[in-house]
Amino acid sequence: MNTIVHRVKQFLRALDAAVEARELKELSEYLDAAQRKLFVRMSTSDQRHCLDLFYTLRARGESDEALLQAALLHDVGKSLARIRLWHRVAYVLAGAASVHWRERFCLGARRGWRYPFHVLAHHTELGAELARGAACNEEVIALIRNHQRSLTAQIQLPVPAQRKLRALQAADED
């Protein structure tokens, strides 16, 4: 999908994101209590995105527990900062201007006004550590950690996990 169109659709979905109580109750089928606490820490727009990704994977016939847990928690690292919509827009625009500059800008920001940008840049690693703390299995942690990397960077993943990662990434791009 055209990147600009994709980003505009993401923006519009974030504006009216909502999660139904029924959906939160259904999480117990896939996440234990500690993992559900991680899920509810996320912003409503991130919860909605993770649920949409989860539903997309299920509609595509995916039933693997690790893949579905990773779908529900893949953006949990973003919960470590109060990330507003303008942070997300600025982060994407900065990356469009210069990925190298954006990475340098976000690198050392461990607090202050730049911290939300640091969290956006490093949410995969941060999320993987949160998942580890909630006793997710190593495959779920690896899927969360790698969900934004190209497959050539995932040579350390076993072949079955690479297939799951491709499924997660494909659904995340829709």
VEXBA-127137 format. One line per 4 residues: number of its first residue (from 1); their letters; for each residue y, x, z of C-alpha. Coordinates in Angstrom, 3 decimals. Each point is the difference from the previous one (the first is absolute). Layout:
N
NUM) a) Y:X:Z  ...
END
This chain:
174
1) mnti) 0.000:0.000:0.000  3.526:1.177:-0.684  1.193:1.812:3.135  3.404:-1.710:0.070
5) vhrv) -1.533:-3.459:-0.373  -2.577:0.861:2.673  2.718:1.148:2.434  2.147:-3.086:-0.638
9) kqfl) -2.999:-2.241:0.709  -0.696:1.946:3.222  3.624:-0.465:1.054  -0.055:-3.738:-0.650
13) rald) -3.303:-0.466:1.845  1.384:1.891:2.999  2.971:-2.357:0.247  -2.117:-3.064:0.789
17) aave) -3.120:1.558:1.507  -1.896:-2.128:2.496  -3.388:0.143:1.695  -1.770:-3.128:1.187
21) arel) -1.580:-0.238:3.449  -3.287:-0.880:-1.727  0.066:3.358:-1.788  0.517:1.900:3.234
25) kels) -2.948:-1.817:1.598  -2.243:0.910:-2.941  0.649:3.712:0.566  -2.573:0.064:2.783
29) eyld) -2.705:-0.122:-2.670  1.144:3.373:-1.321  1.950:1.734:2.782  -0.805:0.517:3.669
33) aaqr) 2.613:-0.599:2.709  1.567:3.491:-0.198  0.172:-0.177:-3.792  1.565:-3.483:0.125
37) klfv) 2.677:1.421:2.325  0.809:2.523:-2.713  0.217:-2.745:-2.590  2.410:-2.136:2.014
41) rmst) 2.279:3.024:0.641  0.874:0.023:-3.675  3.005:-1.846:-1.349  -0.681:-3.443:-1.415
45) sdqr) 0.550:1.288:-3.543  -2.528:2.820:0.535  -2.488:-2.432:1.557  0.412:-2.315:-2.994
49) hcld) -0.454:2.905:-2.416  -3.156:1.189:1.782  -1.433:-3.529:0.063  0.773:-0.466:-3.696
53) lfyt) -1.756:3.275:-0.770  -2.972:-1.109:2.134  -0.207:-3.354:-1.838  0.280:1.719:-3.389
57) lrar) -2.910:2.302:0.829  -2.142:-2.898:1.207  0.823:-1.989:-3.154  -1.197:3.004:-2.016
61) gesd) -3.354:-0.206:1.761  0.548:2.783:2.526  -1.811:-0.502:3.289  -0.208:3.518:1.420
65) eall) 1.171:-0.081:3.616  1.741:3.397:-0.084  1.910:-0.886:-3.175  1.145:-3.353:1.377
69) qaal) 1.059:1.543:3.327  1.944:2.677:-1.870  1.712:-2.700:-2.060  1.111:-1.773:3.170
73) lhdv) 1.252:3.195:1.661  1.047:2.292:-2.858  3.739:-0.279:0.754  -0.226:0.012:3.807
77) gksl) 1.750:3.366:0.155  3.211:-1.768:-0.994  -0.083:-1.804:3.361  1.173:3.160:1.772
81) arir) 3.612:-0.626:-0.979  2.209:-2.992:-0.533  0.075:0.122:-3.774  2.421:-2.429:-1.520
85) lwhr) -0.016:-1.178:-3.575  2.933:2.238:-0.857  -1.991:3.049:1.217  -2.786:-0.907:-2.412
89) vayv) 2.397:-0.511:-2.904  1.828:3.271:0.716  -3.315:1.865:0.330  -1.263:-1.267:-3.360
93) laga) 3.317:0.705:-1.732  0.158:3.505:1.484  -3.502:0.683:-1.304  0.983:-1.276:-3.433
97) asvh) 2.945:2.402:0.007  -1.949:3.006:1.306  -3.355:-0.047:1.741  0.573:3.602:1.112
101) wrer) 3.374:-0.839:1.580  -1.456:-3.073:1.737  -2.853:2.054:1.458  2.418:2.632:1.360
105) fclg) 2.283:-2.704:1.395  -2.893:-1.656:1.872  -1.774:3.142:1.160  1.704:0.862:3.271
109) arrg) 1.319:-3.400:1.014  -1.885:-0.573:3.253  2.724:-2.193:1.528  3.361:-1.550:-0.717
113) wryp) 1.111:-1.939:-3.052  -2.292:1.996:-2.328  -3.144:-0.782:2.000  -0.881:-3.208:-1.921
117) fhvl) 0.057:2.082:-3.196  -2.303:2.569:1.600  -2.410:-2.782:0.969  0.055:-1.442:-3.531
121) ahht) -0.740:3.437:-1.431  -2.824:0.753:2.429  -1.380:-3.467:0.766  -3.428:0.820:-1.423
125) elga) -0.641:2.870:2.414  1.677:-1.816:2.888  -2.035:-3.123:-0.729  -3.239:1.977:-0.161
129) elar) 0.684:1.360:3.490  0.794:-3.473:1.327  -3.267:-1.232:-1.518  -1.872:2.870:1.648
133) gaac) 1.537:-1.014:3.342  -1.252:-3.562:-0.556  -3.560:1.286:-0.583  -0.143:-0.670:-3.741
137) neev) -2.834:1.835:-1.670  0.601:3.199:-1.964  -0.261:-1.729:-3.373  2.737:-2.518:0.884
141) iali) 2.168:2.869:1.281  -0.547:1.957:-3.233  0.866:-3.028:-2.149  3.233:-0.561:1.950
145) rnhq) 0.899:3.701:-0.141  -0.595:0.244:-3.749  1.093:-3.394:-1.341  3.070:1.440:-1.723
149) rslt) -1.487:3.250:-1.309  -1.381:0.500:-3.461  -3.780:0.186:-0.230  0.172:3.633:-1.035
153) aqiq) 1.345:0.692:3.493  -2.962:-1.760:1.623  -2.753:2.430:-0.903  -0.970:0.107:3.693
157) lpvp) -1.017:-3.677:-0.110  -3.618:-0.932:-0.737  -0.542:-1.872:-3.285  -0.477:-3.447:1.640
161) aqrk) 3.287:0.462:1.887  1.729:1.004:-3.248  -1.114:-3.296:-1.567  1.390:-1.896:2.992
165) lral) 3.230:1.971:-0.192  0.390:-0.867:-3.694  -0.558:-3.683:0.856  2.576:0.167:2.804
169) qaad) 2.547:1.755:-2.213  -0.526:-2.384:-2.924  0.496:-3.047:2.225  3.057:1.619:1.610
173) ed) 1.599:0.409:-3.432  -0.414:-3.683:-0.905
END
